[in-house]
Amino acid sequence: MIHHRRRVLLIQVWIGYLCFLAASSFIGFLYFFLKDSRLRVDNGKKSTELLVDCGLMFISLLSIVASVLLYLNWQEQLQYFLN
């Protein structure tokens, strides 16, 4: 019974961690994107930090997808751990 609760808690912790990672990387993406957009408008330069923006957005989307898949599949994983 203790292992059952521990497995459920572990899955919930991973879901929470992935959601936190998604939210923080999305906020970072928005911050850098707005900052870079303002720099382009003010200075007329092309931003080389677009890779950072795309990387943060990719991490955000990947974390969201992973947390949703983990949430949808957590009951099956729980049965796997119990057997």
PEBEL-V937127 format. One record per backbone hydrogen bond with DSSP energy under -1.0 kcal/mol. NH is the residue of the N-H (numbers start at 1). CO is the residue of the C=O. Records with the same first field share a line. If there is no record, write none. Layout:
NH->CO / CO
This chain:
5->1
6->2
7->3
8->4
9->5
10->6
11->7
12->8
13->9
14->10
15->11
16->12
17->13
18->14
19->15
20->16
21->17
22->18
23->19
24->20
25->21
26->22
27->23
28->24
29->25
30->26
31->27
32->28
33->29
34->30
35->31
36->32
37->33
38->34
39->35
40->36
41->37
42->38
43->39
44->40
53->49
54->50
55->51
56->52
57->53
58->54
59->55
60->56
61->57
62->58
63->59
64->60
65->61
66->62
67->63
68->64
69->65
70->66
71->67
72->68
73->69
77->73
78->74
79->75
80->76
81->77
82->78
83->79
